Structure formats: C-alpha cells, structure tokens
Amino acid sequence: MQTSHHIFTDNLLLTAAEWIWAAGTVIGIYLIHLPWQTATGWAILAGAMTLLVSRGILSHRHGSELFTQWWKRIHWPTLRHLLTFGLMVVAAQMADFLYAPTNYLLIAKLLGTNSSRIILSP
C-alpha cells in the first residue's frame, strides 16, 4: 500500500487495528470478564488479523499483484544470504540459551552457594 501511493489508506488501516485491539481489550475485560492478559492477547490478535486481511485485499485491489506469481520476484542470491545470516543468528542465540545453565552450574561449583566466600573489595 505504501509503495503504491496509498499511504493515507494504510495509516487508516493501522489506526483501525489499534482501535480494534484497544476496544477489544475493554470489551474482553468488562463485558466478557476475561483476565486482562487473555483479553489483551485476543484483542491484539483480532486487530492484527484484521490488518493483515484488509491490507491484502486493498493491495490486491490497487493493482500491486501481491498474490500473483510472487516467486518470480524473489532475488534468490539475496534470499540465500539473508537465510544464511538468519541461521547464524539463530545458532548464536541457541548457544547463549544453552550456555546459561552450564554457566550457572560452573558458578555454583566454583564459588559455591555461600555468599560469604565472594570478596567485593576494590
């Protein structure tokens, strides 16, 4: 929508999605009596799905050819580089995630759980 000179319409859709989740949260809490976390989650999901569908319909209607032969517009070397970088980031995040418990065990083993052994002098 934004690349086909319909920025105002896209901003209206974004505003409507924000109003949907705000109103949906209030309705979920006060009328349906849901916990606030559940009400907010469902309301945000409803706003996001409404935005997704409305953007898809309007972008197709305005001739962006979003749904027609999208695979022909993919630049495969760029996609390969993006996926390679993304997989490296995922591997680094998994390494950090898996290293944290090991780090905790090493600290507990080497320093112990007695805090009096830790010296905080300059």
N, CA, C and O atoms as a printed pandas DataFrame, in Angstrom:
     atom_number atom_name residue_name chain_id  residue_number  x_coord  y_coord  z_coord
0              1         N          MET        A               1    0.822   -1.187    0.000
1              2        CA          MET        A               1    0.000    0.000    0.000
2              3         C          MET        A               1    0.871    1.257    0.000
3              4         O          MET        A               1    0.590    2.212   -0.724
4              5         N          GLN        A               2    1.909    1.254    0.800
5              6        CA          GLN        A               2    2.721    2.461    0.896
6              7         C          GLN        A               2    3.529    2.710   -0.360
7              8         O          GLN        A               2    3.810    3.863   -0.685
8              9         N          THR        A               3    3.909    1.671   -1.072
9             10        CA          THR        A               3    4.692    1.863   -2.287
10            11         C          THR        A               3    3.830    2.175   -3.499
11            12         O          THR        A               3    4.353    2.547   -4.549
12            13         N          SER        A               4    2.517    2.028   -3.368
13            14        CA          SER        A               4    1.626    2.337   -4.484
14            15         C          SER        A               4    0.841    3.625   -4.224
15            16         O          SER        A               4   -0.281    3.778   -4.706
16            17         N          HIS        A               5    1.435    4.555   -3.457
17            18        CA          HIS        A               5    0.885    5.888   -3.202
18            19         C          HIS        A               5   -0.457    5.851   -2.465
19            20         O          HIS        A               5   -1.331    6.678   -2.724
20            21         N          HIS        A               6   -0.617    4.912   -1.565
21            22        CA          HIS        A               6   -1.813    4.840   -0.724
22            23         C          HIS        A               6   -1.409    4.844    0.753
23            24         O          HIS        A               6   -1.893    4.033    1.543
24            25         N          ILE        A               7   -0.531    5.755    1.104
25            26        CA          ILE        A               7   -0.016    5.831    2.471
26            27         C          ILE        A               7   -1.126    6.214    3.446
27            28         O          ILE        A               7   -1.198    5.670    4.548
28            29         N          PHE        A               8   -1.988    7.145    3.050
29            30        CA          PHE        A               8   -3.072    7.575    3.924
30            31         C          PHE        A               8   -4.000    6.406    4.248
31            32         O          PHE        A               8   -4.404    6.229    5.398
32            33         N          THR        A               9   -4.334    5.614    3.238
33            34        CA          THR        A               9   -5.204    4.458    3.456
34            35         C          THR        A               9   -4.535    3.444    4.379
35            36         O          THR        A               9   -5.182    2.869    5.254
36            37         N          ASP        A              10   -3.252    3.231    4.180
37            38        CA          ASP        A              10   -2.532    2.295    5.036
38            39         C          ASP        A              10   -2.480    2.796    6.475
39            40         O          ASP        A              10   -2.621    2.009    7.411
40            41         N          ASN        A              11   -2.281    4.086    6.657
41            42        CA          ASN        A              11   -2.289    4.647    8.009
42            43         C          ASN        A              11   -3.663    4.537    8.652
43            44         O          ASN        A              11   -3.765    4.332    9.862
44            45         N          LEU        A              12   -4.718    4.669    7.862
45            46        CA          LEU        A              12   -6.068    4.463    8.396
46            47         C          LEU        A              12   -6.261    3.012    8.845
47            48         O          LEU        A              12   -6.877    2.752    9.879
48            49         N          LEU        A              13   -5.733    2.077    8.064
49            50        CA          LEU        A              13   -5.837    0.668    8.450
50            51         C          LEU        A              13   -5.065    0.395    9.746
51            52         O          LEU        A              13   -5.541   -0.333   10.618
52            53         N          LEU        A              14   -3.876    0.984    9.863
53            54        CA          LEU        A              14   -3.102    0.827   11.100
54            55         C          LEU        A              14   -3.837    1.409   12.298
55            56         O          LEU        A              14   -3.857    0.810   13.374
56            57         N          THR        A              15   -4.441    2.576   12.111
57            58        CA          THR        A              15   -5.202    3.204   13.195
58            59         C          THR        A              15   -6.399    2.352   13.578
59            60         O          THR        A              15   -6.699    2.194   14.762
60            61         N          ALA        A              16   -7.085    1.802   12.586
61            62        CA          ALA        A              16   -8.235    0.932   12.865
62            63         C          ALA        A              16   -7.804   -0.309   13.636
63            64         O          ALA        A              16   -8.509   -0.748   14.544
64            65         N          ALA        A              17   -6.660   -0.877   13.287
65            66        CA          ALA        A              17   -6.169   -2.054   14.009
66            67         C          ALA        A              17   -5.864   -1.709   15.467
67            68         O          ALA        A              17   -6.132   -2.511   16.361
68            69         N          GLU        A              18   -5.308   -0.529   15.712
69            70        CA          GLU        A              18   -5.041   -0.102   17.089
70            71         C          GLU        A              18   -6.347    0.082   17.863
71            72         O          GLU        A              18   -6.437   -0.309   19.027
72            73         N          TRP        A              19   -7.344    0.667   17.235
73            74        CA          TRP        A              19   -8.641    0.842   17.890
74            75         C          TRP        A              19   -9.306   -0.504   18.162
75            76         O          TRP        A              19   -9.966   -0.681   19.186
76            77         N          ILE        A              20   -9.132   -1.440   17.252
77            78        CA          ILE        A              20   -9.741   -2.765   17.448
78            79         C          ILE        A              20   -9.156   -3.449   18.667
79            80         O          ILE        A              20   -9.902   -4.009   19.470
80            81         N          TRP        A              21   -7.827   -3.418   18.830
81            82        CA          TRP        A              21   -7.282   -4.120   19.999
82            83         C          TRP        A              21   -7.569   -3.376   21.286
83            84         O          TRP        A              21   -7.750   -4.003   22.330
84            85         N          ALA        A              22   -7.617   -2.042   21.238
85            86        CA          ALA        A              22   -7.938   -1.287   22.455
86            87         C          ALA        A              22   -9.381   -1.545   22.880
87            88         O          ALA        A              22   -9.654   -1.820   24.049
88            89         N          ALA        A              23  -10.302   -1.455   21.919
89            90        CA          ALA        A              23  -11.713   -1.700   22.233
90            91         C          ALA        A              23  -11.938   -3.163   22.600
91            92         O          ALA        A              23  -12.722   -3.468   23.499
92            93         N          GLY        A              24  -11.252   -4.064   21.906
93            94        CA          GLY        A              24  -11.398   -5.489   22.215
94            95         C          GLY        A              24  -10.915   -5.834   23.611
95            96         O          GLY        A              24  -11.483   -6.702   24.274
96            97         N          THR        A              25   -9.864   -5.154   24.058
97            98        CA          THR        A              25   -9.381   -5.378   25.427
98            99         C          THR        A              25  -10.413   -4.932   26.447
99           100         O          THR        A              25  -10.686   -5.640   27.416
100          101         N          VAL        A              26  -10.980   -3.766   26.228
101          102        CA          VAL        A              26  -12.005   -3.247   27.153
102          103         C          VAL        A              26  -13.221   -4.163   27.159
103          104         O          VAL        A              26  -13.753   -4.485   28.222
104          105         N          ILE        A              27  -13.663   -4.583   25.978
105          106        CA          ILE        A              27  -14.817   -5.480   25.890
106          107         C          ILE        A              27  -14.511   -6.813   26.563
107          108         O          ILE        A              27  -15.349   -7.352   27.285
108          109         N          GLY        A              28  -13.326   -7.340   26.330
109          110        CA          GLY        A              28  -12.962   -8.621   26.938
110          111         C          GLY        A              28  -12.903   -8.568   28.451
111          112         O          GLY        A              28  -13.286   -9.522   29.128
112          113         N          ILE        A              29  -12.422   -7.447   28.982
113          114        CA          ILE        A              29  -12.292   -7.331   30.433
114          115         C          ILE        A              29  -13.633   -7.055   31.097
115          116         O          ILE        A              29  -13.999   -7.730   32.059
116          117         N          TYR        A              30  -14.374   -6.062   30.589
117          118        CA          TYR        A              30  -15.567   -5.592   31.294
118          119         C          TYR        A              30  -16.849   -6.300   30.895
119          120         O          TYR        A              30  -17.759   -6.415   31.716
120          121         N          LEU        A              31  -16.952   -6.782   29.654
121          122        CA          LEU        A              31  -18.195   -7.432   29.253
122          123         C          LEU        A              31  -18.108   -8.954   29.295
123          124         O          LEU        A              31  -19.057   -9.622   29.705
124          125         N          ILE        A              32  -16.975   -9.502   28.872
125          126        CA          ILE        A              32  -16.833  -10.958   28.852
126          127         C          ILE        A              32  -16.182  -11.467   30.135
127          128         O          ILE        A              32  -16.228  -12.662   30.427
128          129         N          HIS        A              33  -15.571  -10.554   30.904
129          130        CA          HIS        A              33  -14.930  -10.875   32.186
130          131         C          HIS        A              33  -13.752  -11.844   32.038
131          132         O          HIS        A              33  -13.621  -12.805   32.797
132          133         N          LEU        A              34  -12.907  -11.572   31.055
133          134        CA          LEU        A              34  -11.683  -12.336   30.870
134          135         C          LEU        A              34  -10.566  -11.709   31.699
135          136         O          LEU        A              34  -10.631  -10.522   32.017
136          137         N          PRO        A              35   -9.544  -12.482   32.053
137          138        CA          PRO        A              35   -8.361  -11.859   32.656
138          139         C          PRO        A              35   -7.745  -10.876   31.658
139          140         O          PRO        A              35   -7.863  -11.058   30.446
140          141         N          TRP        A              36   -7.094   -9.842   32.171
141          142        CA          TRP        A              36   -6.618   -8.788   31.268
142          143         C          TRP        A              36   -5.586   -9.295   30.271
143          144         O          TRP        A              36   -5.515   -8.792   29.150
144          145         N          GLN        A              37   -4.774  -10.296   30.666
145          146        CA          GLN        A              37   -3.780  -10.834   29.739
146          147         C          GLN        A              37   -4.457  -11.556   28.571
147          148         O          GLN        A              37   -4.060  -11.389   27.417
148          149         N          THR        A              38   -5.469  -12.351   28.874
149          150        CA          THR        A              38   -6.189  -13.079   27.839
150          151         C          THR        A              38   -6.955  -12.128   26.938
151          152         O          THR        A              38   -6.942  -12.275   25.716
152          153         N          ALA        A              39   -7.618  -11.159   27.536
153          154        CA          ALA        A              39   -8.383  -10.187   26.745
154          155         C          ALA        A              39   -7.477   -9.393   25.821
155          156         O          ALA        A              39   -7.814   -9.175   24.657
156          157         N          THR        A              40   -6.335   -8.959   26.327
157          158        CA          THR        A              40   -5.396   -8.196   25.509
158          159         C          THR        A              40   -4.817   -9.055   24.390
159          160         O          THR        A              40   -4.688   -8.589   23.258
160          161         N          GLY        A              41   -4.471  -10.286   24.691
161          162        CA          GLY        A              41   -3.917  -11.182   23.672
162          163         C          GLY        A              41   -4.891  -11.428   22.531
163          164         O          GLY        A              41   -4.519  -11.329   21.362
164          165         N          TRP        A              42   -6.138  -11.748   22.864
165          166        CA          TRP        A              42   -7.129  -11.990   21.817
166          167         C          TRP        A              42   -7.434  -10.719   21.044
167          168         O          TRP        A              42   -7.647  -10.767   19.833
168          169         N          ALA        A              43   -7.457   -9.585   21.726
169          170        CA          ALA        A              43   -7.749   -8.329   21.040
170          171         C          ALA        A              43   -6.624   -7.948   20.086
171          172         O          ALA        A              43   -6.885   -7.485   18.976
172          173         N          ILE        A              44   -5.377   -8.137   20.508
173          174        CA          ILE        A              44   -4.247   -7.846   19.614
174          175         C          ILE        A              44   -4.269   -8.792   18.414
175          176         O          ILE        A              44   -3.991   -8.373   17.291
176          177         N          LEU        A              45   -4.595  -10.053   18.642
177          178        CA          LEU        A              45   -4.698  -10.999   17.540
178          179         C          LEU        A              45   -5.797  -10.591   16.564
179          180         O          LEU        A              45   -5.610  -10.673   15.350
180          181         N          ALA        A              46   -6.943  -10.152   17.087
181          182        CA          ALA        A              46   -8.042   -9.717   16.214
182          183         C          ALA        A              46   -7.640   -8.489   15.401
183          184         O          ALA        A              46   -7.943   -8.414   14.210
184          185         N          GLY        A              47   -6.964   -7.525   16.026
185          186        CA          GLY        A              47   -6.517   -6.339   15.301
186          187         C          GLY        A              47   -5.492   -6.673   14.233
187          188         O          GLY        A              47   -5.549   -6.130   13.129
188          189         N          ALA        A              48   -4.552   -7.563   14.548
189          190        CA          ALA        A              48   -3.510   -7.942   13.584
190          191         C          ALA        A              48   -4.101   -8.711   12.410
191          192         O          ALA        A              48   -3.722   -8.476   11.263
192          193         N          MET        A              49   -5.020   -9.622   12.684
193          194        CA          MET        A              49   -5.643  -10.375   11.597
194          195         C          MET        A              49   -6.496   -9.469   10.715
195          196         O          MET        A              49   -6.502   -9.624    9.494
196          197         N          THR        A              50   -7.214   -8.528   11.319
197          198        CA          THR        A              50   -7.993   -7.567   10.538
198          199         C          THR        A              50   -7.077   -6.731    9.646
199          200         O          THR        A              50   -7.388   -6.494    8.479
200          201         N          LEU        A              51   -5.958   -6.289   10.192
201          202        CA          LEU        A              51   -4.989   -5.508    9.417
202          203         C          LEU        A              51   -4.407   -6.339    8.281
203          204         O          LEU        A              51   -4.274   -5.844    7.162
204          205         N          LEU        A              52   -4.057   -7.593    8.549
205          206        CA          LEU        A              52   -3.494   -8.462    7.524
206          207         C          LEU        A              52   -4.464   -8.668    6.368
207          208         O          LEU        A              52   -4.091   -8.526    5.203
208          209         N          VAL        A              53   -5.700   -9.002    6.692
209          210        CA          VAL        A              53   -6.688   -9.266    5.651
210          211         C          VAL        A              53   -7.015   -7.997    4.873
211          212         O          VAL        A              53   -7.080   -8.023    3.644
212          213         N          SER        A              54   -7.221   -6.895    5.574
213          214        CA          SER        A              54   -7.581   -5.654    4.872
214          215         C          SER        A              54   -6.428   -5.145    4.009
215          216         O          SER        A              54   -6.665   -4.647    2.908
216          217         N          ARG        A              55   -5.202   -5.257    4.478
217          218        CA          ARG        A              55   -4.060   -4.866    3.647
218          219         C          ARG        A              55   -3.948   -5.755    2.423
219          220         O          ARG        A              55   -3.688   -5.268    1.323
220          221         N          GLY        A              56   -4.141   -7.042    2.600
221          222        CA          GLY        A              56   -4.077   -7.964    1.466
222          223         C          GLY        A              56   -5.135   -7.663    0.423
223          224         O          GLY        A              56   -4.835   -7.636   -0.771
224          225         N          ILE        A              57   -6.372   -7.434    0.854
225          226        CA          ILE        A              57   -7.461   -7.141   -0.079
226          227         C          ILE        A              57   -7.219   -5.824   -0.796
227          228         O          ILE        A              57   -7.333   -5.754   -2.020
228          229         N          LEU        A              58   -6.887   -4.782   -0.049
229          230        CA          LEU        A              58   -6.714   -3.474   -0.673
230          231         C          LEU        A              58   -5.469   -3.400   -1.552
231          232         O          LEU        A              58   -5.487   -2.730   -2.585
232          233         N          SER        A              59   -4.402   -4.068   -1.166
233          234        CA          SER        A              59   -3.220   -4.034   -2.021
234          235         C          SER        A              59   -3.466   -4.808   -3.314
235          236         O          SER        A              59   -2.963   -4.421   -4.369
236          237         N          HIS        A              60   -4.224   -5.881   -3.245
237          238        CA          HIS        A              60   -4.572   -6.607   -4.462
238          239         C          HIS        A              60   -5.518   -5.778   -5.334
239          240         O          HIS        A              60   -5.408   -5.787   -6.560
240          241         N          ARG        A              61   -6.430   -5.078   -4.706
241          242        CA          ARG        A              61   -7.391   -4.250   -5.444
242          243         C          ARG        A              61   -6.712   -3.070   -6.125
243          244         O          ARG        A              61   -7.127   -2.655   -7.207
244          245         N          HIS        A              62   -5.679   -2.528   -5.503
245          246        CA          HIS        A              62   -4.992   -1.373   -6.084
246          247         C          HIS        A              62   -3.919   -1.787   -7.083
247          248         O          HIS        A              62   -3.140   -0.944   -7.528
248          249         N          GLY        A              63   -3.862   -3.048   -7.438
249          250        CA          GLY        A              63   -3.020   -3.488   -8.531
250          251         C          GLY        A              63   -1.578   -3.761   -8.185
251          252         O          GLY        A              63   -0.718   -3.661   -9.060
252          253         N          SER        A              64   -1.274   -4.103   -6.946
253          254        CA          SER        A              64    0.118   -4.386   -6.611
254          255         C          SER        A              64    0.524   -5.804   -7.004
255          256         O          SER        A              64    1.701   -6.154   -6.917
256          257         N          GLU        A              65   -0.429   -6.616   -7.432
257          258        CA          GLU        A              65   -0.185   -8.005   -7.827
258          259         C          GLU        A              65    0.561   -8.765   -6.731
259          260         O          GLU        A              65    1.517   -9.495   -6.991
260          261         N          LEU        A              66    0.098   -8.571   -5.514
261          262        CA          LEU        A              66    0.729   -9.196   -4.356
262          263         C          LEU        A              66    0.627  -10.717   -4.399
263          264         O          LEU        A              66    1.552  -11.415   -3.986
264          265         N          PHE        A              67   -0.494  -11.229   -4.897
265          266        CA          PHE        A              67   -0.746  -12.665   -4.830
266          267         C          PHE        A              67   -0.486  -13.389   -6.146
267          268         O          PHE        A              67   -0.726  -14.593   -6.237
268          269         N          THR        A              68   -0.007  -12.693   -7.155
269          270        CA          THR        A              68    0.188  -13.342   -8.444
270          271         C          THR        A              68    1.673  -13.566   -8.705
271          272         O          THR        A              68    2.444  -12.612   -8.802
272          273         N          GLN        A              69    2.059  -14.798   -8.815
273          274        CA          GLN        A              69    3.403  -15.238   -9.165
274          275         C          GLN        A              69    4.485  -14.491   -8.375
275          276         O          GLN        A              69    5.407  -13.909   -8.945
276          277         N          TRP        A              70    4.343  -14.528   -7.063
277          278        CA          TRP        A              70    5.296  -13.837   -6.199
278          279         C          TRP        A              70    6.678  -14.469   -6.287
279          280         O          TRP        A              70    7.673  -13.785   -6.052
280          281         N          TRP        A              71    6.768  -15.746   -6.617
281          282        CA          TRP        A              71    8.052  -16.425   -6.659
282          283         C          TRP        A              71    8.949  -15.913   -7.784
283          284         O          TRP        A              71   10.163  -16.115   -7.740
284          285         N          LYS        A              72    8.377  -15.259   -8.780
285          286        CA          LYS        A              72    9.185  -14.716   -9.868
286          287         C          LYS        A              72    9.919  -13.443   -9.455
287          288         O          LYS        A              72   10.895  -13.056  -10.099
288          289         N          ARG        A              73    9.466  -12.797   -8.401
289          290        CA          ARG        A              73   10.084  -11.552   -7.955
290          291         C          ARG        A              73   11.151  -11.767   -6.888
291          292         O          ARG        A              73   11.733  -10.801   -6.396
292          293         N          ILE        A              74   11.410  -13.005   -6.529
293          294        CA          ILE        A              74   12.415  -13.286   -5.497
294          295         C          ILE        A              74   13.802  -13.238   -6.128
295          296         O          ILE        A              74   14.044  -13.841   -7.173
296          297         N          HIS        A              75   14.693  -12.523   -5.487
297          298        CA          HIS        A              75   16.088  -12.496   -5.910
298          299         C          HIS        A              75   16.805  -13.563   -5.090
299          300         O          HIS        A              75   17.158  -13.331   -3.934
300          301         N          TRP        A              76   17.018  -14.729   -5.690
301          302        CA          TRP        A              76   17.472  -15.905   -4.973
302          303         C          TRP        A              76   18.838  -15.753   -4.313
303          304         O          TRP        A              76   19.004  -16.253   -3.200
304          305         N          PRO        A              77   19.827  -15.098   -4.918
305          306        CA          PRO        A              77   21.101  -14.925   -4.198
306          307         C          PRO        A              77   20.942  -14.089   -2.916
307          308         O          PRO        A              77   21.570  -14.383   -1.899
308          309         N          THR        A              78   20.107  -13.061   -2.972
309          310        CA          THR        A              78   19.865  -12.250   -1.773
310          311         C          THR        A              78   19.151  -13.077   -0.716
311          312         O          THR        A              78   19.474  -12.981    0.468
312          313         N          LEU        A              79   18.185  -13.887   -1.128
313          314        CA          LEU        A              79   17.468  -14.745   -0.191
314          315         C          LEU        A              79   18.424  -15.720    0.487
315          316         O          LEU        A              79   18.317  -15.965    1.688
316          317         N          ARG        A              80   19.357  -16.275   -0.281
317          318        CA          ARG        A              80   20.333  -17.203    0.298
318          319         C          ARG        A              80   21.184  -16.511    1.358
319          320         O          ARG        A              80   21.439  -17.073    2.423
320          321         N          HIS        A              81   21.624  -15.281    1.058
321          322        CA          HIS        A              81   22.435  -14.544    2.033
322          323         C          HIS        A              81   21.625  -14.208    3.286
323          324         O          HIS        A              81   22.137  -14.315    4.400
324          325         N          LEU        A              82   20.379  -13.808    3.112
325          326        CA          LEU        A              82   19.535  -13.491    4.265
326          327         C          LEU        A              82   19.289  -14.719    5.139
327          328         O          LEU        A              82   19.361  -14.639    6.366
328          329         N          LEU        A              83   18.999  -15.853    4.503
329          330        CA          LEU        A              83   18.765  -17.070    5.275
330          331         C          LEU        A              83   20.030  -17.553    5.974
331          332         O          LEU        A              83   19.971  -18.049    7.100
332          333         N          THR        A              84   21.172  -17.410    5.309
333          334        CA          THR        A              84   22.440  -17.799    5.932
334          335         C          THR        A              84   22.705  -16.942    7.165
335          336         O          THR        A              84   23.068  -17.463    8.220
336          337         N          PHE        A              85   22.527  -15.640    7.034
337          338        CA          PHE        A              85   22.728  -14.740    8.176
338          339         C          PHE        A              85   21.736  -15.062    9.294
339          340         O          PHE        A              85   22.111  -15.104   10.466
340          341         N          GLY        A              86   20.470  -15.288    8.931
341          342        CA          GLY        A              86   19.462  -15.607    9.928
342          343         C          GLY        A              86   19.762  -16.883   10.679
343          344         O          GLY        A              86   19.571  -16.954   11.893
344          345         N          LEU        A              87   20.230  -17.889    9.968
345          346        CA          LEU        A              87   20.584  -19.146   10.634
346          347         C          LEU        A              87   21.783  -18.978   11.556
347          348         O          LEU        A              87   21.859  -19.628   12.599
348          349         N          MET        A              88   22.726  -18.107   11.179
349          350        CA          MET        A              88   23.862  -17.843   12.065
350          351         C          MET        A              88   23.402  -17.135   13.343
351          352         O          MET        A              88   23.904  -17.426   14.428
352          353         N          VAL        A              89   22.461  -16.219   13.219
353          354        CA          VAL        A              89   21.928  -15.537   14.400
354          355         C          VAL        A              89   21.181  -16.521   15.291
355          356         O          VAL        A              89   21.317  -16.478   16.514
356          357         N          VAL        A              90   20.394  -17.407   14.685
357          358        CA          VAL        A              90   19.672  -18.417   15.466
358          359         C          VAL        A              90   20.654  -19.332   16.195
359          360         O          VAL        A              90   20.445  -19.661   17.362
360          361         N          ALA        A              91   21.724  -19.743   15.513
361          362        CA          ALA        A              91   22.721  -20.604   16.153
362          363         C          ALA        A              91   23.392  -19.884   17.324
363          364         O          ALA        A              91   23.624  -20.492   18.368
364          365         N          ALA        A              92   23.705  -18.599   17.161
365          366        CA          ALA        A              92   24.322  -17.841   18.256
366          367         C          ALA        A              92   23.362  -17.693   19.436
367          368         O          ALA        A              92   23.775  -17.808   20.590
368          369         N          GLN        A              93   22.088  -17.439   19.151
369          370        CA          GLN        A              93   21.108  -17.323   20.227
370          371         C          GLN        A              93   20.912  -18.650   20.950
371          372         O          GLN        A              93   20.768  -18.677   22.172
372          373         N          MET        A              94   20.906  -19.743   20.206
373          374        CA          MET        A              94   20.776  -21.053   20.836
374          375         C          MET        A              94   22.002  -21.370   21.688
375          376         O          MET        A              94   21.875  -21.973   22.753
376          377         N          ALA        A              95   23.177  -20.972   21.230
377          378        CA          ALA        A              95   24.383  -21.196   22.023
378          379         C          ALA        A              95   24.309  -20.432   23.342
379          380         O          ALA        A              95   24.662  -20.967   24.393
380          381         N          ASP        A              96   23.848  -19.180   23.287
381          382        CA          ASP        A              96   23.686  -18.411   24.523
382          383         C          ASP        A              96   22.649  -19.048   25.430
383          384         O          ASP        A              96   22.842  -19.129   26.643
384          385         N          PHE        A              97   21.552  -19.500   24.846
385          386        CA          PHE        A              97   20.474  -20.107   25.625
386          387         C          PHE        A              97   20.952  -21.388   26.302
387          388         O          PHE        A              97   20.612  -21.643   27.457
388          389         N          LEU        A              98   21.730  -22.185   25.598
389          390        CA          LEU        A              98   22.205  -23.435   26.166
390          391         C          LEU        A              98   23.410  -23.251   27.089
391          392         O          LEU        A              98   23.683  -24.108   27.929
392          393         N          TYR        A              99   24.129  -22.141   26.937
393          394        CA          TYR        A              99   25.301  -21.903   27.767
394          395         C          TYR        A              99   24.912  -21.387   29.150
395          396         O          TYR        A              99   25.650  -21.605   30.112
396          397         N          ALA        A             100   23.782  -20.716   29.271
397          398        CA          ALA        A             100   23.385  -20.119   30.543
398          399         C          ALA        A             100   23.261  -21.144   31.669
399          400         O          ALA        A             100   23.804  -20.893   32.745
400          401         N          PRO        A             101   22.587  -22.277   31.493
401          402        CA          PRO        A             101   22.538  -23.256   32.592
402          403         C          PRO        A             101   23.922  -23.808   32.951
403          404         O          PRO        A             101   24.222  -24.028   34.124
404          405         N          THR        A             102   24.758  -24.028   31.938
405          406        CA          THR        A             102   26.117  -24.508   32.197
406          407         C          THR        A             102   26.899  -23.465   32.980
407          408         O          THR        A             102   27.647  -23.801   33.899
408          409         N          ASN        A             103   26.729  -22.220   32.620
409          410        CA          ASN        A             103   27.390  -21.126   33.328
410          411         C          ASN        A             103   26.947  -21.086   34.792
411          412         O          ASN        A             103   27.774  -20.898   35.683
412          413         N          TYR        A             104   25.664  -21.260   35.041
413          414        CA          TYR        A             104   25.148  -21.277   36.411
414          415         C          TYR        A             104   25.751  -22.440   37.203
415          416         O          TYR        A             104   26.126  -22.275   38.364
416          417         N          LEU        A             105   25.843  -23.603   36.580
417          418        CA          LEU        A             105   26.422  -24.758   37.274
418          419         C          LEU        A             105   27.898  -24.538   37.597
419          420         O          LEU        A             105   28.359  -24.903   38.678
420          421         N          LEU        A             106   28.643  -23.940   36.658
421          422        CA          LEU        A             106   30.054  -23.657   36.916
422          423         C          LEU        A             106   30.228  -22.649   38.056
423          424         O          LEU        A             106   31.101  -22.818   38.907
424          425         N          ILE        A             107   29.414  -21.623   38.072
425          426        CA          ILE        A             107   29.493  -20.623   39.147
426          427         C          ILE        A             107   29.177  -21.276   40.485
427          428         O          ILE        A             107   29.879  -21.044   41.470
428          429         N          ALA        A             108   28.127  -22.092   40.529
429          430        CA          ALA        A             108   27.760  -22.757   41.772
430          431         C          ALA        A             108   28.854  -23.725   42.225
431          432         O          ALA        A             108   29.106  -23.861   43.422
432          433         N          LYS        A             109   29.494  -24.391   41.282
433          434        CA          LYS        A             109   30.546  -25.367   41.628
434          435         C          LYS        A             109   31.822  -24.672   42.104
435          436         O          LYS        A             109   32.429  -25.086   43.091
436          437         N          LEU        A             110   32.227  -23.601   41.389
437          438        CA          LEU        A             110   33.490  -22.950   41.712
438          439         C          LEU        A             110   33.387  -21.981   42.889
439          440         O          LEU        A             110   34.306  -21.893   43.703
440          441         N          LEU        A             111   32.282  -21.263   42.980
441          442        CA          LEU        A             111   32.130  -20.305   44.073
442          443         C          LEU        A             111   31.297  -20.841   45.222
443          444         O          LEU        A             111   31.422  -20.385   46.359
444          445         N          GLY        A             112   30.452  -21.806   44.919
445          446        CA          GLY        A             112   29.568  -22.312   45.938
446          447         C          GLY        A             112   28.350  -21.416   46.105
447          448         O          GLY        A             112   28.268  -20.347   45.500
448          449         N          THR        A             113   27.424  -21.849   46.911
449          450        CA          THR        A             113   26.222  -21.057   47.139
450          451         C          THR        A             113   26.340  -20.163   48.354
451          452         O          THR        A             113   25.425  -19.388   48.633
452          453         N          ASN        A             114   27.447  -20.247   49.092
453          454        CA          ASN        A             114   27.664  -19.413   50.263
454          455         C          ASN        A             114   28.191  -18.047   49.797
455          456         O          ASN        A             114   29.289  -17.953   49.248
456          457         N          SER        A             115   27.410  -17.012   50.019
457          458        CA          SER        A             115   27.776  -15.692   49.513
458          459         C          SER        A             115   28.909  -15.050   50.312
459          460         O          SER        A             115   29.460  -14.035   49.886
460          461         N          SER        A             116   29.270  -15.636   51.482
461          462        CA          SER        A             116   30.344  -15.049   52.277
462          463         C          SER        A             116   31.715  -15.282   51.637
463          464         O          SER        A             116   32.683  -14.611   51.994
464          465         N          ARG        A             117   31.804  -16.211   50.710
465          466        CA          ARG        A             117   33.068  -16.505   50.044
466          467         C          ARG        A             117   33.378  -15.487   48.956
467          468         O          ARG        A             117   34.519  -15.400   48.501
468          469         N          ILE        A             118   32.390  -14.723   48.536
469          470        CA          ILE        A             118   32.606  -13.732   47.474
470          471         C          ILE        A             118   33.176  -12.466   48.088
471          472         O          ILE        A             118   32.565  -11.872   48.976
472          473         N          ILE        A             119   34.334  -12.055   47.623
473          474        CA          ILE        A             119   35.004  -10.851   48.164
474          475         C          ILE        A             119   34.774   -9.705   47.188
475          476         O          ILE        A             119   35.113   -9.799   46.009
476          477         N          LEU        A             120   34.198   -8.635   47.690
477          478        CA          LEU        A             120   33.885   -7.474   46.844
478          479         C          LEU        A             120   34.771   -6.307   47.201
479          480         O          LEU        A             120   34.267   -5.213   47.455
480          481         N          SER        A             121   36.058   -6.500   47.228
481          482        CA          SER        A             121   36.957   -5.402   47.556
482          483         C          SER        A             121   37.590   -4.858   46.279
483          484         O          SER        A             121   37.816   -5.606   45.329
484          485         N          PRO        A             122   37.878   -3.548   46.256
485          486        CA          PRO        A             122   38.463   -2.959   45.047
486          487         C          PRO        A             122   39.910   -3.327   44.829
487          488         O          PRO        A             122   40.515   -2.896   43.848
